[in-house]
């Protein structure tokens, strides 16, 4: 017998696994709820680090004009 850890990304997949468990094909040993806070805390920490590095950089784009033809000119 082998143990496998999987991440379920939608409710239909979880329903499928519940059906397999009902048929005694698999056994759910432990269910760990998905914690949004872990992802957001990592994201928040990463964004605050980026802001601390780039916070004093000022770029003036007031007179910037985007030239699509020049942007697509890869030959030069």
N, C-alpha and C positions, 0 to 999 in steps of 0.2 A: 504494500500500500504506500502511496506517495501523498505528500501534502503540497498543495499549490496555493499561493496567495494571488488573488486576482483583484483588479479594481473594476467595479461595475459602473459604467458611464450613463446608463439610462434605466428606467423602471422596467421596461420590457425585458431587458436582459436579466434583471433580478427576478422577475416573474418566471423566466425560463429556468433559472437555477432553483427556485422554489419548487417548480414542477419536477425537476430532476431529483431533488431531495425527497419529495413525496413518493417517487418511484424507487427509492432506496438506491439510486445510482451514485449520489454524492451525499456527503454529510457536511452541513455548515457547522464548523467548529466554533467560530466566534464572529460576530458582526461588529465592525467598527464604523460608527457613523462618520460621514464625510464632514470634515471641519473646514468651513470656509475661512475661518479666522487665520489658519496657518498660512494659506495662500496670500490673503490680504496683508498679513503682517510682513511676510517676505517682500511683497510688492511695495508696501509702504516704506519699509526700511531701504529698499533699493532706490525708490524715488527720492527719499530724503537725502540719501548719499549723493545722488546725481545733482539735486538742487544745491547741496552744500558746496559741491565742486564748481558748478556753473552759475551760482547765484550772482557773482560779481561781473559776469561777462555781459557786456552791452553791445548789441549789434543793431545798427540803424539801417532798416530796410525801407525807409520812407520813399526813396527815389528809385527803388529797384523795379525794373520792368522785365518780365519774363518773355523771352523770345523763343517760341517753340521751334522755329526753323533752325536757330542756332543750337538749341539743345539737342536736336535730332541730327546734327551734322557731326558724324563720327569720323569722317575722313581726315579732318585736320587735327 
